[in-house]
C-alpha cells in the first residue's frame, strides 16, 4: 500500500510483512494506516464506461453519463492513464473535470502473470485498474461492462491485499445501488 509519511510527506510503499521505515528515519506501522478512516470512496471506471458515455446510439449511455456526472461529497470516480490512452484522444477530450486519473507506473509481477482458461487475457489497461485498486486503499470498486473482468481481475485478489469489501459491477448496477439520479434528455420543440 502506498501512503504519505506523516513526518516528511514523502510517498512510500509499505508492506504488512516487513519493517516499514521511511527515508526520514521514522518507522511506520502498517496496521495504523490500514485501519485509518478514509472519508471518501473512489470507484474506478473501465474504458467501456467512458466509450458508452459518449456514444450516441448506446442504450447504456444514460447510466455511464450519470456516473461521470455525479457530484457526491463522499463518492469519486477515477480511472488510470492506461485507460485514457486506450479510449483515444476524442473521448479523452470530453472527459469531465472531476475525473481522477491515477498514474500507474509499474504493474506488479503477480498481476502480469494472471492467466485464464478463456480466450481473453487481461490487457495492460485492465491490469492497471487492478494495480490502482491494490495501491490505493480508498478504491472501493470497479465499474465495467466487461463480463470477463470478474474472472481476470477478481475481487478476491484485491480483497486479499486489503481488508475492505470490494465491489465489481456495471454502470446500471452502480447507479441503482447508490441511487444516482439520471438526467433525462431534454427535447427541443
PLY file of the C-alpha trace (Angstrom):
ply
format ascii 1.0
element vertex 189
property float x
property float y
property float z
element edge 188
property int vertex1
property int vertex2
end_header
0.00 0.00 0.00
1.30 3.46 -0.82
0.97 6.11 1.86
2.27 9.58 2.63
4.68 9.70 5.53
3.14 11.99 8.19
6.59 13.24 9.20
8.31 14.17 5.92
5.38 13.96 3.43
7.18 11.50 1.12
5.09 8.93 -0.76
6.32 5.46 0.19
5.22 1.87 -0.24
4.63 -0.05 2.99
4.08 -3.76 3.38
2.41 -5.73 6.16
5.11 -8.42 6.27
8.24 -6.31 6.76
9.63 -3.43 8.79
8.47 -0.21 7.17
10.99 2.59 7.56
10.76 5.90 5.73
13.84 7.64 4.31
13.44 10.24 7.08
14.15 7.51 9.65
10.66 7.07 11.12
9.21 3.56 11.45
5.66 3.31 10.15
3.04 0.85 11.41
1.13 -0.85 8.58
-1.92 -1.56 10.78
-2.27 2.12 11.66
-2.59 3.15 8.01
-4.74 0.16 7.08
-7.43 0.95 9.63
-7.28 4.71 9.29
-10.71 6.08 8.42
-10.96 7.11 4.79
-13.51 9.87 4.33
-14.30 9.18 0.68
-14.76 6.23 -1.64
-13.31 6.01 -5.14
-14.70 3.80 -7.89
-12.59 3.05 -10.95
-14.20 3.09 -14.39
-13.13 0.87 -17.26
-12.69 2.06 -20.86
-16.11 0.75 -21.93
-17.86 3.08 -19.45
-16.07 6.09 -20.96
-16.84 4.97 -24.51
-20.55 4.28 -23.83
-20.93 7.66 -22.12
-20.12 9.50 -25.34
-21.63 7.09 -27.89
-24.97 8.49 -29.06
-26.54 5.15 -30.07
-25.70 3.24 -26.89
-28.53 2.06 -24.64
-26.07 2.23 -21.72
-25.26 5.89 -22.33
-27.55 7.38 -19.67
-26.08 5.23 -16.89
-22.49 5.93 -17.92
-23.11 9.67 -18.17
-24.79 9.65 -14.76
-21.66 8.10 -13.25
-19.31 10.57 -14.92
-21.52 13.50 -13.97
-22.23 12.56 -10.36
-21.49 15.11 -7.68
-21.47 13.35 -4.32
-19.30 14.52 -1.47
-18.21 11.01 -0.49
-18.05 9.26 -3.91
-15.45 9.91 -6.58
-14.90 8.38 -10.00
-11.39 7.65 -11.24
-9.52 5.82 -13.95
-5.92 5.19 -14.92
-3.66 6.78 -17.52
-3.61 3.43 -19.41
-7.41 3.54 -19.76
-7.25 7.12 -21.08
-4.66 6.00 -23.66
-6.88 3.05 -24.65
-10.03 5.11 -25.31
-8.23 7.59 -27.56
-7.94 11.33 -27.75
-11.51 12.02 -28.98
-13.09 10.57 -25.83
-10.27 11.84 -23.60
-11.01 15.45 -24.61
-14.65 15.08 -23.50
-13.92 13.73 -20.01
-15.29 15.75 -17.08
-13.00 17.90 -14.93
-13.78 15.98 -11.72
-12.49 12.63 -13.02
-9.46 11.48 -11.00
-6.66 9.89 -13.03
-4.19 7.55 -11.34
-0.73 7.21 -12.86
0.28 3.57 -12.62
3.93 3.19 -13.46
4.74 -0.46 -12.97
2.29 -3.34 -12.80
3.36 -5.93 -10.24
4.57 -9.35 -11.33
1.74 -11.31 -9.70
-0.76 -9.35 -11.81
1.08 -9.73 -15.12
1.24 -13.49 -14.59
-2.54 -13.85 -14.33
-3.70 -16.36 -16.91
-7.23 -17.51 -17.55
-8.66 -20.61 -19.18
-10.59 -18.40 -21.57
-9.60 -16.80 -24.85
-9.49 -13.26 -23.48
-6.36 -12.49 -21.50
-6.14 -9.31 -19.41
-4.91 -6.21 -21.18
-2.46 -3.74 -19.68
-5.37 -1.32 -19.19
-7.37 -3.94 -17.25
-4.35 -4.77 -15.13
-3.77 -1.08 -14.43
-7.21 -0.88 -12.81
-6.40 -3.84 -10.56
-2.99 -2.33 -9.71
-4.63 1.01 -8.84
-7.10 -0.80 -6.58
-4.23 -2.58 -4.82
-2.17 0.59 -4.35
-4.95 2.92 -3.23
-6.97 1.84 -0.18
-9.69 4.41 -0.95
-10.68 2.47 -4.10
-13.84 0.52 -3.25
-14.74 -0.97 -6.61
-14.52 -1.14 -10.40
-17.34 -0.22 -12.76
-17.18 -2.12 -16.05
-19.35 -3.88 -18.63
-16.57 -6.39 -19.32
-18.06 -9.76 -18.32
-14.64 -11.41 -18.22
-13.29 -8.87 -15.75
-14.54 -10.83 -12.75
-12.57 -13.86 -13.94
-9.50 -11.81 -14.87
-9.17 -9.35 -12.01
-11.47 -11.00 -9.49
-12.35 -9.12 -6.39
-10.70 -11.88 -4.34
-7.21 -10.82 -5.39
-7.83 -7.26 -4.30
-9.59 -8.27 -1.08
-6.57 -10.35 -0.11
-4.37 -7.26 -0.40
-6.76 -5.07 1.61
-9.31 -5.78 4.31
-12.15 -3.87 2.65
-15.09 -5.36 0.76
-14.60 -4.76 -2.96
-17.45 -4.09 -5.42
-17.42 -5.11 -9.11
-20.34 -4.39 -11.42
-21.71 -2.44 -14.36
-22.94 1.14 -14.61
-26.64 0.29 -14.20
-25.98 -1.68 -11.02
-23.84 1.17 -9.64
-26.50 3.82 -10.39
-29.19 1.71 -8.73
-27.04 0.86 -5.70
-26.06 4.47 -4.97
-29.40 5.96 -6.09
-27.83 8.37 -8.55
-30.32 10.49 -10.46
-30.25 10.23 -14.22
-30.73 13.41 -16.20
-33.33 12.84 -18.87
-32.55 14.14 -22.34
-34.25 17.47 -22.98
-36.13 17.59 -26.25
-36.24 20.73 -28.37
-39.54 21.90 -29.79
0 1
1 2
2 3
3 4
4 5
5 6
6 7
7 8
8 9
9 10
10 11
11 12
12 13
13 14
14 15
15 16
16 17
17 18
18 19
19 20
20 21
21 22
22 23
23 24
24 25
25 26
26 27
27 28
28 29
29 30
30 31
31 32
32 33
33 34
34 35
35 36
36 37
37 38
38 39
39 40
40 41
41 42
42 43
43 44
44 45
45 46
46 47
47 48
48 49
49 50
50 51
51 52
52 53
53 54
54 55
55 56
56 57
57 58
58 59
59 60
60 61
61 62
62 63
63 64
64 65
65 66
66 67
67 68
68 69
69 70
70 71
71 72
72 73
73 74
74 75
75 76
76 77
77 78
78 79
79 80
80 81
81 82
82 83
83 84
84 85
85 86
86 87
87 88
88 89
89 90
90 91
91 92
92 93
93 94
94 95
95 96
96 97
97 98
98 99
99 100
100 101
101 102
102 103
103 104
104 105
105 106
106 107
107 108
108 109
109 110
110 111
111 112
112 113
113 114
114 115
115 116
116 117
117 118
118 119
119 120
120 121
121 122
122 123
123 124
124 125
125 126
126 127
127 128
128 129
129 130
130 131
131 132
132 133
133 134
134 135
135 136
136 137
137 138
138 139
139 140
140 141
141 142
142 143
143 144
144 145
145 146
146 147
147 148
148 149
149 150
150 151
151 152
152 153
153 154
154 155
155 156
156 157
157 158
158 159
159 160
160 161
161 162
162 163
163 164
164 165
165 166
166 167
167 168
168 169
169 170
170 171
171 172
172 173
173 174
174 175
175 176
176 177
177 178
178 179
179 180
180 181
181 182
182 183
183 184
184 185
185 186
186 187
187 188
